[in-house]
Amino acid sequence: MPPPRLIAPVLLVLVTLSLSSRAHALSEEPSRVVYGNAAALRQGEIRIGLFAPFQYGAKERITLMSHPILDLLLTPNVFLRLNVVHLSWFALSLDGGYAQSFLRKDEYPGFATISLIHSFYLGQVVTLSARYAYLFAFNPSGDYAIPSVYVTFLLPRNYRVHLAGIFPYDLRRSAGFTGISGKLLLEYRLSSLLVALGLSVGRSYLVDAPILTNPIETPVYPVVDFVWEF
């Protein structure tokens, strides 16, 4: 991660590049931002990635989600998004879901979660999003409040830069914040394919939030994802 004194100049460069971009109109297409976005998919639209969950636009404001990798690991999971507000500059959604492992029951007994996520679409420049999630674990390991923040900069030539921070707070054991993670991604959109490369710091997450997985020994590790849309 860059030193603190470099953060402001880097953000200034990203905003400047974003202001010069005419590649996409976020105010017209908010659902095109893949990570950390409150918009629902359009009805009939499908999105699937290597590490991003499978998503299906069941209705105009309802999106169904499941993670294929977890399903293959005998961990059935299903999530639903209900889009409450959909404006040109703002979106607000309610998410709910369930996951439970039948492979390692003692270590991963499962959880249920509910969250509120909202996004501000600042023209063709920046998307600002925040999620407020509550995760109820099916064992004494802990219940979590999980606030998350996401920023996506739209750059020229179909490039984007995505920043994310996830901050789980252990409610049951009063252990405070645990498993904090950060993510930096450089994205490139090629028609219906999105390629994302970057770095993640801290705990590993299969999706942005709130599925918790084991900490990775190396605190900084590469992230690669390919997301297709149909």
Backbone hydrogen bonds, N-H to C=O, Kabsch-Sander energy under -0.5 kcal/mol:
donor,donor_aa,acceptor,acceptor_aa,energy
6,L,3,P,-2.1
7,I,3,P,-0.6
7,I,4,P,-1.0
8,A,4,P,-0.6
10,V,6,L,-2.1
11,L,7,I,-2.5
12,L,8,A,-2.2
13,V,9,P,-2.2
14,L,10,V,-2.2
15,V,11,L,-2.4
16,T,12,L,-2.3
17,L,13,V,-2.5
18,S,14,L,-2.4
19,L,15,V,-2.4
20,S,16,T,-1.0
21,S,18,S,-1.4
26,L,24,H,-0.7
28,E,25,A,-1.4
29,E,25,A,-2.2
32,R,29,E,-1.5
33,V,30,P,-1.3
34,V,32,R,-0.6
44,G,57,G,-3.7
45,E,42,R,-2.2
47,R,55,Q,-2.3
48,I,228,W,-2.2
49,G,52,A,-1.1
50,L,226,F,-1.4
54,F,66,S,-2.8
55,Q,47,R,-3.2
56,Y,64,L,-2.5
57,G,45,E,-2.9
58,A,56,Y,-1.4
58,A,62,I,-0.9
59,K,62,I,-1.8
62,I,59,K,-0.6
63,T,81,R,-2.1
64,L,56,Y,-2.7
65,M,79,F,-3.1
66,S,54,F,-2.0
71,D,67,H,-1.8
72,L,68,P,-2.3
73,L,69,I,-1.1
74,L,71,D,-1.5
75,T,70,L,-2.4
78,V,98,Y,-2.2
79,F,65,M,-2.9
80,L,96,G,-3.0
81,R,63,T,-2.8
82,L,94,L,-2.9
83,N,61,R,-3.2
83,N,81,R,-0.6
84,V,82,L,-0.6
84,V,92,L,-2.3
85,V,92,L,-2.1
87,L,90,F,-3.3
91,A,119,S,-2.0
92,L,85,V,-2.2
93,S,117,I,-2.7
94,L,82,L,-2.5
95,D,115,S,-2.8
96,G,80,L,-2.2
97,G,113,T,-2.3
98,Y,78,V,-2.2
99,A,111,F,-2.2
100,Q,76,P,-1.8
101,S,108,Y,-1.1
102,F,74,L,-3.1
108,Y,104,R,-2.9
111,F,99,A,-2.8
112,A,136,F,-2.1
113,T,97,G,-2.4
114,I,134,Y,-2.0
115,S,95,D,-2.8
116,L,132,Y,-2.0
117,I,93,S,-2.4
118,H,130,A,-2.3
119,S,91,A,-2.4
120,F,128,L,-3.2
121,Y,89,W,-2.5
122,L,120,F,-0.7
122,L,126,V,-2.7
123,G,121,Y,-1.5
125,V,122,L,-1.9
126,V,122,L,-1.1
127,T,152,T,-2.3
128,L,120,F,-2.4
129,S,150,Y,-2.7
130,A,118,H,-2.1
131,R,148,S,-2.4
132,Y,116,L,-2.8
133,A,146,I,-1.5
134,Y,114,I,-2.8
135,L,144,Y,-3.0
136,F,112,A,-3.2
137,A,135,L,-0.6
138,F,110,G,-2.5
142,G,139,N,-0.9
144,Y,135,L,-2.4
145,A,169,Y,-2.2
146,I,133,A,-3.1
146,I,144,Y,-0.5
148,S,131,R,-2.4
149,V,165,G,-2.3
150,Y,129,S,-2.5
151,V,163,L,-2.6
152,T,127,T,-2.2
153,F,161,V,-3.0
154,L,125,V,-2.5
155,L,153,F,-0.6
155,L,159,Y,-2.9
159,Y,156,P,-1.2
160,R,187,E,-2.1
161,V,153,F,-2.0
162,H,185,L,-2.7
163,L,151,V,-3.1
164,A,183,K,-2.2
165,G,149,V,-2.4
166,I,181,S,-2.4
167,F,147,P,-2.4
169,Y,145,A,-2.7
170,D,176,G,-2.6
171,L,143,D,-3.8
171,L,169,Y,-0.6
172,R,143,D,-0.9
176,G,170,D,-0.9
178,T,168,P,-2.4
181,S,166,I,-2.2
182,G,201,V,-2.2
183,K,164,A,-2.4
184,L,199,L,-2.8
185,L,162,H,-2.7
186,L,197,L,-3.5
187,E,160,R,-3.1
187,E,185,L,-0.5
188,Y,195,V,-2.4
189,R,158,N,-2.0
190,L,188,Y,-0.5
190,L,193,L,-3.5
193,L,190,L,-2.2
194,L,227,V,-2.9
195,V,188,Y,-2.7
196,A,225,D,-2.8
197,L,186,L,-2.3
198,G,223,V,-2.0
199,L,184,L,-2.1
200,S,221,Y,-2.5
201,V,182,G,-3.1
202,G,219,P,-2.9
203,R,180,I,-0.9
204,S,214,N,-0.7
212,L,210,P,-0.5
213,T,204,S,-0.8
221,Y,200,S,-2.1
223,V,198,G,-2.6
225,D,196,A,-2.3
227,V,194,L,-2.8
228,W,48,I,-3.2
229,E,192,S,-2.0
230,F,46,I,-2.8
